[in-house]
């Protein structure tokens, strides 16, 4: 019965030795039960001090405890503790990956909505004066004919039409459905970055060569990767690591999907200020004086159009951005 649970269950005896461990707990602590049984919990790697203290306190006062966001070898977990007869302590650990990604997906919808609102507001504020400019230019073009000023008036009309088209497309990812080789996409983005930086940043690539082409717009995905590596460069990174992996049985971004491609972009730069992290993918949010605050917002929308998700994680030195894309889902054109 315990092995049928998704919840990790661990029972410790009165000397913190592991006496019961189910399959989910093996993943949680990154060790097999046969190897761990009979050994003290502290002999496992990655046991945080706050968990040790909570176990000791639960054994002493016999009160239930809830330890939030406990980082273990297998990830981030919510941990519930309760005392059992004979000084034993029972630990129940709930994987927070599901909740975290659910929140990220909800945030993505908010971000996409705000980008659409910004587009509509820009259209409302700019289209009326643009319409007046175009009308005046059209009258001048008709009156001046083929004269030089008439040519300039027609040029103004064309530019107004171009700006109006940009306003209509702003915040709406228009993608061309095809098959995208994620590694070729990364290589092209890296070549552009190296040309821009003059080779001042070291690029390390850690690719899974078994990843097949996935449904996607290679040009749009290249823009996402380029945005991420440019941000790392602008944060003062000396080294950027690009890593690709297949995730099997991970939290699914779309119903019916069982496989995801994950691209991690890690850097050792200055990182993202803590106050900006919850707002990072919102439009017009930037930590740079000369930044537009649109790169990450548009990158998130491109990811969403592919049925994917772009997420951020702070590191001790630098940042990690992760792009997850379903392997077999058609994109939204």
C-alpha positions as CSV (number, residue, x, y, z in Angstrom):
1,X,0.0,0.0,0.0
2,X,2.8,2.4,0.8
3,X,4.5,1.8,-2.5
4,X,1.2,2.8,-4.3
5,X,1.4,6.3,-2.8
6,X,2.8,9.3,-4.6
7,X,3.6,10.7,-1.1
8,X,7.0,9.8,0.3
9,X,6.7,8.0,3.6
10,X,9.6,7.5,6.0
11,X,9.6,6.1,9.5
12,X,12.5,6.6,11.9
13,X,13.1,4.7,15.1
14,X,14.1,6.3,18.5
15,X,17.7,6.6,17.3
16,X,16.8,8.2,13.9
17,X,17.5,4.9,12.0
18,X,15.3,4.3,8.9
19,X,13.0,1.4,9.5
20,X,10.3,2.0,6.9
21,X,10.7,3.7,3.5
22,X,8.4,3.5,0.4
23,X,9.2,3.9,-3.3
24,X,8.4,7.6,-3.4
25,X,10.8,8.2,-0.5
26,X,13.6,6.5,-2.5
27,X,13.3,9.3,-5.1
28,X,13.0,11.9,-2.4
29,X,16.2,11.0,-0.7
30,X,17.9,9.7,-3.9
31,X,18.7,6.3,-2.4
32,X,17.4,2.7,-2.3
33,X,15.4,1.5,0.7
34,X,17.5,-1.7,1.0
35,X,20.6,0.4,1.2
36,X,19.1,3.0,3.6
37,X,17.2,0.7,6.0
38,X,18.9,0.4,9.4
39,X,21.1,3.5,8.8
40,X,20.6,6.8,10.5
41,X,18.9,9.5,8.5
42,X,21.9,11.8,8.9
43,X,24.1,9.3,7.0
44,X,22.1,10.2,3.8
45,X,23.4,13.2,1.8
46,X,21.6,16.5,1.6
47,X,19.6,16.3,4.9
48,X,19.0,19.9,5.9
49,X,19.6,21.1,9.5
50,X,16.0,22.4,9.9
51,X,14.6,18.9,9.2
52,X,17.0,17.3,11.8
53,X,15.8,19.9,14.4
54,X,12.1,19.3,13.5
55,X,12.5,15.5,13.9
56,X,14.2,16.0,17.3
57,X,11.5,18.5,18.5
58,X,8.7,16.2,17.3
59,X,10.1,13.3,19.2
60,X,10.4,15.4,22.4
61,X,7.1,17.2,22.5
62,X,5.1,14.7,20.4
63,X,3.4,17.6,18.5
64,X,2.7,17.5,14.7
65,X,4.8,19.7,12.6
66,X,4.7,21.0,9.1
67,X,8.0,22.0,7.5
68,X,7.6,23.9,4.3
69,X,9.9,24.0,1.3
70,X,12.4,21.4,2.6
71,X,15.1,20.9,0.0
72,X,16.3,17.3,-0.3
73,X,18.3,15.4,-2.8
74,X,15.2,14.7,-4.9
75,X,13.9,18.3,-5.0
76,X,11.7,20.6,-2.9
77,X,9.2,19.0,-0.6
78,X,6.6,19.9,2.0
79,X,7.2,17.7,5.1
80,X,4.7,16.7,7.7
81,X,6.0,15.1,10.9
82,X,4.3,13.2,13.7
83,X,5.4,11.2,16.6
84,X,4.7,7.4,16.9
85,X,4.9,5.1,20.0
86,X,8.3,4.1,21.2
87,X,10.0,7.4,20.1
88,X,9.5,6.7,16.4
89,X,8.8,9.6,14.0
90,X,6.8,9.4,10.8
91,X,7.7,11.8,7.9
92,X,5.3,12.4,5.0
93,X,6.9,14.4,2.1
94,X,4.9,16.0,-0.7
95,X,6.7,16.9,-3.9
96,X,6.3,20.6,-4.5
97,X,7.3,20.4,-8.2
98,X,3.6,19.9,-9.1
99,X,2.4,23.0,-7.2
100,X,5.3,25.1,-8.3
101,X,4.7,24.4,-12.0
102,X,1.0,24.9,-11.5
103,X,1.7,28.3,-10.1
104,X,4.1,29.1,-13.0
105,X,1.4,28.1,-15.5
106,X,-1.1,30.4,-13.8
107,X,1.4,33.2,-13.8
108,X,2.0,32.6,-17.5
109,X,-1.7,33.2,-18.2
110,X,-1.6,36.5,-16.2
111,X,1.6,37.6,-18.1
112,X,0.0,36.8,-21.4
113,X,-3.1,38.7,-20.5
114,X,-1.1,41.7,-19.4
115,X,0.9,41.7,-22.7
116,X,-2.4,41.6,-24.6
117,X,-3.7,44.5,-22.5
118,X,-0.6,46.5,-23.2
119,X,-1.0,45.8,-26.9
120,X,-4.6,47.0,-26.9
121,X,-3.7,50.1,-24.9
122,X,-0.9,51.0,-27.2
123,X,-3.2,50.5,-30.2
124,X,-5.9,52.8,-28.6
125,X,-3.4,55.5,-27.7
126,X,-1.4,55.5,-31.0
127,X,-3.8,54.5,-33.7
128,X,-5.9,57.7,-33.6
129,X,-2.9,60.1,-34.1
130,X,-1.4,57.7,-36.6
131,X,-4.7,57.8,-38.5
132,X,-4.6,61.6,-38.6
133,X,-1.0,61.6,-39.8
134,X,-1.8,59.1,-42.6
135,X,-4.8,61.1,-43.7
136,X,-2.8,64.3,-43.9
137,X,0.0,62.5,-45.8
138,X,-2.5,61.0,-48.2
139,X,-4.0,64.4,-49.0
140,X,-0.5,65.8,-49.6
141,X,0.4,62.9,-51.8
142,X,-2.7,63.4,-53.9
143,X,-2.0,67.1,-54.3
144,X,1.7,67.0,-54.9
145,X,1.7,64.0,-57.3
146,X,5.1,62.8,-58.4
147,X,7.0,65.8,-56.9
148,X,9.7,65.1,-54.3
149,X,7.4,66.1,-51.4
150,X,4.7,63.8,-52.7
151,X,7.1,60.9,-52.7
152,X,8.0,61.8,-49.0
153,X,4.3,61.9,-48.2
154,X,3.8,58.4,-49.6
155,X,6.8,57.3,-47.6
156,X,5.1,58.6,-44.5
157,X,1.9,56.6,-45.4
158,X,3.9,53.4,-45.8
159,X,5.7,53.9,-42.4
160,X,2.4,54.6,-40.7
161,X,1.0,51.4,-42.2
162,X,4.0,49.5,-41.0
163,X,3.7,50.9,-37.5
164,X,0.0,50.0,-37.5
165,X,0.8,46.4,-38.5
166,X,3.4,46.2,-35.7
167,X,0.9,47.4,-33.2
168,X,-1.5,44.7,-34.3
169,X,1.1,42.0,-34.1
170,X,2.7,43.2,-30.8
171,X,2.4,40.6,-28.1
172,X,0.9,38.0,-30.5
173,X,3.4,35.3,-31.4
174,X,2.9,34.4,-35.0
175,X,4.6,31.1,-35.6
176,X,5.3,29.0,-38.6
177,X,4.6,25.3,-38.0
178,X,7.5,23.1,-38.9
179,X,10.0,20.8,-37.2
180,X,12.7,22.5,-35.1
181,X,16.1,20.9,-34.2
182,X,16.6,22.4,-30.7
183,X,20.4,22.0,-30.9
184,X,20.6,23.7,-34.3
185,X,18.5,26.5,-32.8
186,X,20.9,26.8,-29.8
187,X,24.0,26.8,-32.1
188,X,22.6,29.6,-34.2
189,X,21.8,31.7,-31.2
190,X,25.3,31.1,-29.7
191,X,27.0,32.1,-32.9
192,X,25.1,35.4,-32.9
193,X,26.0,36.0,-29.2
194,X,29.7,35.2,-29.8
195,X,29.7,37.7,-32.7
196,X,28.1,40.4,-30.5
197,X,30.3,39.7,-27.5
198,X,33.6,39.2,-29.4
199,X,34.0,35.9,-27.7
200,X,34.2,37.5,-24.3
201,X,32.0,34.8,-22.7
202,X,32.7,31.1,-22.4
203,X,29.9,28.9,-23.7
204,X,29.5,25.3,-22.4
205,X,27.1,22.9,-24.1
206,X,25.7,19.8,-22.4
207,X,23.3,18.3,-24.9
208,X,21.3,15.1,-25.0
209,X,21.9,13.9,-28.6
210,X,18.9,11.6,-28.5
211,X,16.4,14.5,-28.6
212,X,14.6,14.5,-31.9
213,X,13.2,17.4,-33.8
214,X,10.1,18.9,-32.2
215,X,7.0,20.7,-33.6
216,X,8.0,24.4,-33.5
217,X,9.0,27.6,-35.2
218,X,12.8,27.5,-35.2
219,X,13.1,31.2,-35.8
220,X,10.9,32.1,-32.8
221,X,12.7,29.6,-30.6
222,X,16.0,31.0,-31.6
223,X,14.8,34.4,-30.5
224,X,13.9,33.0,-27.1
225,X,17.4,31.4,-26.7
226,X,19.1,34.6,-27.9
227,X,17.1,36.6,-25.4
228,X,18.2,34.3,-22.6
229,X,21.9,34.3,-23.5
230,X,21.9,38.0,-24.1
231,X,20.4,38.6,-20.7
232,X,23.2,36.5,-19.2
233,X,25.8,38.4,-21.0
234,X,24.3,41.7,-19.9
235,X,24.4,40.4,-16.3
236,X,28.1,40.1,-16.5
237,X,28.3,36.4,-17.0
238,X,31.8,34.9,-17.7
239,X,30.4,31.4,-18.4
240,X,27.0,30.3,-19.8
241,X,25.9,26.7,-19.7
242,X,23.3,25.4,-22.1
243,X,21.9,22.0,-21.2
244,X,19.2,19.9,-22.9
245,X,17.4,16.9,-21.4
246,X,14.3,14.8,-22.0
247,X,11.9,14.7,-19.0
248,X,9.7,11.6,-18.8
249,X,6.8,11.5,-16.5
250,X,7.4,15.1,-15.3
251,X,4.5,17.5,-14.7
252,X,2.8,17.8,-18.0
253,X,2.2,21.2,-19.5
254,X,-0.7,19.9,-21.6
255,X,-3.1,17.0,-21.1
256,X,-2.1,13.9,-23.1
257,X,1.6,14.8,-23.2
258,X,4.1,12.4,-21.6
259,X,7.4,13.8,-22.8
260,X,9.0,17.2,-22.5
261,X,12.2,18.7,-23.8
262,X,13.9,20.9,-21.3
263,X,16.6,23.5,-22.1
264,X,18.4,25.1,-19.2
265,X,20.4,28.3,-19.6
266,X,22.7,28.8,-16.6
267,X,25.0,31.7,-16.0
268,X,27.4,33.0,-13.3
269,X,26.4,36.6,-13.7
270,X,25.0,39.1,-11.2
271,X,21.6,37.4,-11.0
272,X,18.1,38.9,-10.8
273,X,17.4,41.3,-7.9
274,X,15.1,39.6,-5.4
275,X,12.4,42.2,-5.7
276,X,12.1,41.6,-9.5
277,X,11.8,37.8,-9.4
278,X,8.0,37.5,-8.9
279,X,7.5,40.1,-11.8
280,X,10.2,38.8,-14.1
281,X,8.0,37.8,-17.0
282,X,5.6,40.7,-16.9
283,X,5.9,43.3,-19.7
284,X,7.9,46.5,-19.0
285,X,9.7,44.9,-16.0
286,X,13.4,45.3,-16.2
287,X,16.4,45.7,-14.0
288,X,18.5,47.6,-16.6
289,X,18.3,51.3,-17.2
290,X,18.4,50.8,-21.0
291,X,16.1,47.7,-20.9
292,X,12.7,47.6,-22.5
293,X,11.2,44.9,-20.3
294,X,9.7,43.1,-23.3
295,X,12.3,40.4,-24.0
296,X,11.3,37.9,-21.3
297,X,7.5,38.7,-21.7
298,X,7.6,37.9,-25.4
299,X,9.8,34.9,-24.8
300,X,7.2,33.5,-22.4
301,X,4.5,34.1,-25.0
302,X,6.5,32.2,-27.6
303,X,6.9,29.4,-25.2
304,X,3.2,29.4,-24.4
305,X,2.3,29.3,-28.2
306,X,4.4,26.1,-28.3
307,X,2.5,24.7,-25.4
308,X,5.5,25.2,-23.2
309,X,6.7,27.2,-20.2
310,X,9.7,29.5,-19.4
311,X,10.7,29.6,-15.7
312,X,13.4,31.1,-13.6
313,X,15.4,29.8,-10.7
314,X,18.0,31.8,-8.7
315,X,21.3,30.2,-8.1
316,X,24.0,30.9,-5.6
317,X,26.0,32.6,-8.3
318,X,23.9,33.7,-11.2
319,X,20.6,32.5,-12.7
320,X,19.0,29.5,-14.4
321,X,16.2,29.9,-17.0
322,X,14.4,26.7,-18.0
323,X,12.4,26.3,-21.2
324,X,10.1,23.3,-21.3
325,X,8.5,22.2,-24.6
326,X,6.2,19.3,-25.2
327,X,7.7,16.9,-27.7
328,X,4.7,15.9,-29.7
329,X,2.3,18.9,-29.5
330,X,1.5,21.0,-32.6
331,X,2.2,24.7,-32.1
332,X,-0.5,27.5,-32.4
333,X,0.0,29.3,-35.7
